[in-house]
Amino acid sequence: MLETIRQFIYTYYIHPITHDTGYNPVNTITWALLLVLCLFLALKLLKQLDIEIDKTFIAALAPYIFVGASLRVMEDAELFSPPISYTLITPLIYFLLFFCCIAILTISVKLSRSNKIRNYNYNVPFALVGVIWLFVNLTILLRKEEIILPWVFFAVIGISGIILLVIYTIGVKFGVNFLTEKLNVSVLAAHLLDASSSYIGIDLLGYGGKHVIEGIIVKYTGSAAGMYPLKLGILIPVLYLLDTQFDEKERELKNLVLLALLVIGLAPAVRNTLRMVLGV
């Protein structure tokens, strides 16, 4: 019995991390449940720190999404060795960034409220540390790797931008306000970037997908282009529900959910695009 449990854990949880083989149905469901738990824990922790989850806070947190993605590419480029490299593989990298962000944010809040950083909101030093960290990561990457396919960067942004513009225009023309709200547009943009990077990587450059649903789409359609209707078919109803079912009292929970959606779309989008540009 114990051996069966051990084999189950190694097969579905340990090996996908140590061998970087990606996701399977079991760990996908597990990480999704952990994400929900982490959202509620994050909400309680941020409330304890008396931090408002608003657009300013989300903007200040954005550099850390790029930090995580760049760290992931550094692991792809084998700039780290085990066991350090294991901490930079999903989902461990999310926990690593979560604790780092909480530590940096806590210090920023305490400094700001002790008047040691005069005339600055805690979001300013918090964001600044993230920008500096990102700059260091990109500097190391560009010193170790060469830019091989610069067109990928423009293609990913171009395809995503065209689709997003169409959606935004529809929202404006027909008065569908939730399609033009800034945070919602950011979430849609993040996932369109992810879909575009998957399409270019899998269909044009021969990369393999690591997500379960992504693999199913490619297997049965022969193309990762199916990620576009899949993501929009899920995201648009979710954004509509968030817009209509959450009142002002639940605004922070709504923003936290939007932040989570932004992270799970933008992080792989940046990682995939940067990886392809560098030919890693």
C-alpha positions as CSV (number, residue, x, y, z in Angstrom):
1,M,0.0,0.0,0.0
2,L,2.8,2.4,1.0
3,E,4.7,1.5,-2.1
4,T,1.7,2.2,-4.3
5,I,1.2,5.6,-2.7
6,R,4.9,6.4,-3.1
7,Q,4.8,5.4,-6.8
8,F,1.6,7.6,-7.3
9,I,3.3,10.6,-5.7
10,Y,6.5,10.2,-7.7
11,T,4.6,9.5,-11.0
12,Y,2.2,12.4,-10.8
13,Y,4.0,15.0,-8.7
14,I,7.7,14.5,-8.2
15,H,8.8,13.3,-11.7
16,P,7.0,16.1,-13.6
17,I,9.1,18.5,-11.5
18,T,12.5,16.7,-11.5
19,H,12.2,15.8,-15.2
20,D,10.3,18.9,-16.2
21,T,7.8,16.9,-18.2
22,G,4.9,19.3,-17.6
23,Y,1.4,18.6,-16.4
24,N,-0.9,15.6,-16.2
25,P,-4.6,15.4,-15.2
26,V,-3.8,14.6,-11.6
27,N,-1.4,17.3,-10.8
28,T,-3.3,19.8,-12.9
29,I,-6.4,19.4,-10.7
30,T,-4.2,19.5,-7.6
31,W,-2.5,22.7,-8.5
32,A,-5.8,24.3,-9.5
33,L,-7.2,23.5,-6.0
34,L,-4.0,24.8,-4.4
35,L,-4.4,28.0,-6.4
36,V,-7.9,28.5,-5.0
37,L,-6.5,27.9,-1.4
38,C,-3.6,30.3,-2.0
39,L,-6.0,33.0,-3.2
40,F,-8.0,32.9,0.0
41,L,-4.7,32.8,2.1
42,A,-3.4,35.8,0.1
43,L,-6.6,37.7,0.6
44,K,-6.4,37.2,4.4
45,L,-2.7,38.1,4.5
46,L,-3.1,41.3,2.4
47,K,-5.9,42.4,4.6
48,Q,-3.8,41.8,7.7
49,L,-1.1,44.0,6.1
50,D,-3.9,46.5,5.4
51,I,-3.1,46.5,1.7
52,E,-5.8,47.4,-0.8
53,I,-6.0,45.1,-3.8
54,D,-6.5,47.8,-6.5
55,K,-5.2,48.6,-9.9
56,T,-2.1,50.4,-8.4
57,F,-1.2,47.3,-6.4
58,I,-1.6,45.0,-9.4
59,A,0.6,47.3,-11.5
60,A,3.2,47.2,-8.8
61,L,3.1,43.4,-8.7
62,A,3.4,43.1,-12.5
63,P,7.2,43.2,-12.7
64,Y,7.3,40.1,-10.5
65,I,5.3,38.2,-13.2
66,F,8.1,39.0,-15.6
67,V,10.7,38.1,-12.9
68,G,9.2,34.6,-12.6
69,A,9.0,34.1,-16.3
70,S,12.6,35.2,-16.8
71,L,13.7,32.8,-14.0
72,R,11.9,30.0,-15.7
73,V,13.8,30.8,-19.0
74,M,17.1,30.8,-17.0
75,E,16.2,27.3,-15.8
76,D,15.3,26.3,-19.4
77,A,18.7,27.6,-20.5
78,E,20.3,25.4,-17.8
79,L,21.9,28.3,-15.9
80,F,21.0,26.5,-12.7
81,S,21.7,23.0,-11.4
82,P,19.6,20.7,-9.2
83,P,18.3,21.1,-6.6
84,I,18.0,24.9,-7.2
85,S,16.6,24.3,-10.7
86,Y,13.7,22.3,-9.3
87,T,12.5,25.4,-7.4
88,L,12.2,27.2,-10.7
89,I,9.8,24.7,-12.3
90,T,6.0,25.0,-12.0
91,P,4.4,24.9,-9.5
92,L,7.4,25.5,-7.1
93,I,8.4,28.7,-8.8
94,Y,4.9,30.2,-8.0
95,F,5.4,29.4,-4.3
96,L,9.0,30.8,-4.5
97,L,7.8,34.1,-6.0
98,F,4.8,34.2,-3.7
99,F,7.0,34.1,-0.6
100,C,9.5,36.5,-2.1
101,C,6.8,39.0,-3.0
102,I,5.2,38.8,0.5
103,A,8.6,39.4,2.1
104,I,9.5,42.4,-0.1
105,L,6.0,43.8,0.2
106,T,6.0,43.5,4.0
107,I,9.3,45.3,4.2
108,S,8.0,48.0,1.8
109,V,4.9,48.5,3.9
110,K,6.8,48.8,7.2
111,L,9.3,51.2,5.7
112,S,6.5,53.3,4.2
113,R,4.5,53.5,7.3
114,S,7.5,54.2,9.5
115,N,8.1,57.3,7.4
116,K,11.6,56.1,6.5
117,I,10.5,56.4,2.9
118,R,8.8,59.8,2.9
119,N,6.1,60.8,0.4
120,Y,6.0,57.3,-1.2
121,N,3.3,54.7,-1.2
122,Y,4.5,51.2,-0.3
123,N,3.7,50.2,-3.9
124,V,6.6,52.3,-5.2
125,P,9.5,50.6,-3.4
126,F,7.7,47.2,-4.0
127,A,7.5,47.8,-7.7
128,L,11.1,49.2,-7.9
129,V,12.6,46.1,-6.4
130,G,10.7,44.0,-8.9
131,V,12.0,46.1,-11.8
132,I,15.6,45.9,-10.6
133,W,15.3,42.1,-10.1
134,L,13.9,41.8,-13.6
135,F,16.7,43.9,-15.0
136,V,19.3,41.7,-13.4
137,N,17.7,38.5,-14.7
138,L,17.5,39.9,-18.3
139,T,21.1,41.1,-18.1
140,I,22.3,37.6,-17.1
141,L,20.2,35.9,-19.8
142,L,21.4,38.2,-22.5
143,R,25.0,37.7,-21.5
144,K,24.6,33.9,-21.6
145,E,22.3,33.6,-24.6
146,E,21.9,35.3,-28.0
147,I,18.8,36.7,-29.6
148,I,18.1,34.2,-32.3
149,L,14.5,34.9,-33.5
150,P,13.5,38.5,-32.8
151,W,10.5,38.2,-35.1
152,V,8.8,36.0,-32.6
153,F,8.4,38.9,-30.2
154,F,6.7,41.1,-32.7
155,A,4.5,38.2,-34.1
156,V,3.2,37.3,-30.6
157,I,2.3,40.9,-29.8
158,G,1.0,41.6,-33.3
159,I,-1.4,38.6,-33.5
160,S,-2.6,39.2,-29.9
161,G,-3.0,42.9,-30.5
162,I,-5.2,42.4,-33.5
163,I,-7.5,40.0,-31.8
164,L,-7.7,42.2,-28.7
165,L,-8.5,45.2,-30.8
166,V,-11.4,43.4,-32.4
167,I,-12.8,42.4,-29.0
168,Y,-12.3,45.9,-27.6
169,T,-14.0,47.5,-30.7
170,I,-17.0,45.1,-30.3
171,G,-17.2,46.1,-26.6
172,V,-17.2,49.8,-27.5
173,K,-19.6,49.5,-30.4
174,F,-22.2,47.4,-28.6
175,G,-21.7,48.9,-25.1
176,V,-20.4,45.7,-23.6
177,N,-18.6,47.5,-20.8
178,F,-16.8,44.5,-19.2
179,L,-14.9,44.0,-22.4
180,T,-13.4,47.5,-22.2
181,E,-12.6,47.7,-18.5
182,K,-8.9,48.0,-18.0
183,L,-8.2,45.0,-15.7
184,N,-10.4,42.8,-17.9
185,V,-8.6,43.9,-21.0
186,S,-5.3,43.2,-19.3
187,V,-6.4,39.6,-18.5
188,L,-7.6,39.1,-22.1
189,A,-4.3,40.5,-23.4
190,A,-2.3,38.2,-21.2
191,H,-4.1,35.0,-22.3
192,L,-4.1,36.0,-26.0
193,L,-0.3,36.5,-25.7
194,D,-0.1,33.0,-24.1
195,A,-2.2,31.5,-26.9
196,S,-0.1,33.3,-29.6
197,S,3.1,32.1,-28.0
198,S,1.8,28.5,-27.9
199,Y,0.6,28.7,-31.5
200,I,3.9,30.1,-32.9
201,G,6.0,27.7,-30.7
202,I,4.1,24.5,-31.4
203,D,2.9,25.1,-35.0
204,L,5.8,27.0,-36.5
205,L,8.9,26.2,-34.4
206,G,8.3,22.6,-33.3
207,Y,8.1,23.2,-29.5
208,G,5.9,20.8,-27.4
209,G,3.1,21.9,-25.2
210,K,3.2,20.8,-21.5
211,H,-0.4,21.6,-20.5
212,V,-3.0,18.8,-20.5
213,I,-5.7,20.7,-22.4
214,E,-3.1,22.2,-24.8
215,G,-1.9,18.7,-25.6
216,I,-5.5,17.5,-26.2
217,I,-6.2,20.4,-28.6
218,V,-3.0,19.7,-30.6
219,K,-3.6,16.0,-30.7
220,Y,-7.1,16.2,-32.1
221,T,-6.9,19.3,-34.2
222,G,-3.2,19.2,-35.2
223,S,-2.8,22.9,-34.3
224,A,-2.4,25.0,-31.2
225,A,-4.6,27.7,-32.8
226,G,-7.5,26.1,-30.9
227,M,-6.1,27.8,-27.8
228,Y,-7.7,31.1,-29.0
229,P,-11.3,30.0,-29.0
230,L,-10.8,27.9,-25.9
231,K,-9.3,30.8,-23.9
232,L,-11.9,33.3,-25.1
233,G,-14.7,30.8,-24.6
234,I,-13.7,30.4,-21.0
235,L,-12.5,33.9,-20.1
236,I,-15.3,36.0,-21.6
237,P,-18.0,34.3,-19.5
238,V,-15.8,34.4,-16.4
239,L,-15.1,38.1,-16.8
240,Y,-18.8,38.7,-17.3
241,L,-19.7,36.8,-14.1
242,L,-17.1,38.7,-12.2
243,D,-18.5,42.0,-13.5
244,T,-22.1,41.2,-12.8
245,Q,-22.0,38.9,-9.7
246,F,-19.5,40.8,-7.5
247,D,-20.7,43.9,-5.8
248,E,-18.5,46.7,-4.4
249,K,-18.1,44.9,-1.0
250,E,-16.4,42.1,-2.9
251,R,-14.3,44.3,-5.1
252,E,-11.0,43.2,-3.5
253,L,-11.8,39.5,-4.0
254,K,-12.8,40.2,-7.6
255,N,-9.5,42.0,-8.2
256,L,-7.6,39.1,-6.6
257,V,-9.2,36.7,-9.0
258,L,-8.4,39.0,-11.9
259,L,-4.8,39.1,-10.7
260,A,-4.6,35.3,-10.5
261,L,-6.0,35.1,-14.1
262,L,-3.5,37.7,-15.2
263,V,-0.6,35.7,-13.7
264,I,-1.5,32.3,-15.1
265,G,-1.9,33.9,-18.6
266,L,1.0,36.4,-18.7
267,A,3.7,34.2,-16.9
268,P,3.7,31.4,-19.5
269,A,3.3,33.9,-22.3
270,V,6.4,35.8,-21.3
271,R,8.3,32.6,-20.6
272,N,7.4,31.0,-24.0
273,T,8.1,34.2,-26.0
274,L,11.5,34.9,-24.3
275,R,12.5,31.3,-24.7
276,M,11.7,31.3,-28.4
277,V,13.4,34.6,-29.0
278,L,16.6,33.3,-27.4
279,G,16.3,29.9,-29.1
280,V,16.3,28.1,-25.8
